[in-house]
């Protein structure tokens, strides 16, 4: 049962980790894991900015409806 020996298991896990890391880097067209972390951080920042813009647009839409209602009341 060589495959159950702790050293063999450790080596197998290390090889699988290295293989998985290489695949992730290749699939994402980056050279280092840190590049992926940087991309993720940038994406999260962009999502936050986008959410703030959505809220601003919703607030402006609500204000436009309110003003249109007031305008309709003045005309009627």
N, C-alpha and C positions, 0 to 999 in steps of 0.2 A: 504494500500500500504506500508506494512512494508519493503518489499524488496527495496523500493526506498528511504528509510530513509538514510541520509548520514552516520550515524554510521554503519548501516547494510552493506552498500556498501563498506565502509572502511574495515570492518571485512572480507567481502567476498574477496576483493582484497588481503588482507593480507594472507588469507588462500590459495588463488590461487598462490600467490607469493611463499609461503612456499612449497606448493606442487610441483610447477615447479622447484624450487631450489633443492629439494630432488631428483626429477627425473633426473635433469641434473647431479647431483653428482653421483647418482647410475649408470646412463648410461655411465658415463665416468670413473667410478671406482676410484673416488677421494673422499677425505673427506671434502675438503673446496674449495670454489670458487677460493681462491688464488692459489691452486694447478693447476687449469685449466688455470689461467692467466700465471703461470710459464711455463706450457707446451706450451702454445701459444707463449710465448716469445722465448722459445727454438726452436720451430718449425720455427719461422720467422728467427732466426739466422741461422739455418741449411739451410733454403731456400736461404738465402743470400750467404752463403758459396758455396752452390751448383751452384748458378748462376755465381759466380766468377770462379768456376772450369770449367763451360761450356764455358765461355769467353776465359779462358786460353787454353782450348783444341781447340777452333775454331782458335785462334791466331796461335797455333802450327801447326794445319792442313794447314793453309794458308802459313806459313813459309815453310812447307814441300813441298807444291805445287810449291812455288817459287823456292826452291832449286832444285827440280826435273826438273823444266823448264830450269834452268841454266845448270844443268848437261846434259840435252838433247841437249842444244845448244852447249855445249863443245864437245859432242860426234859426233854431226852431221856435 
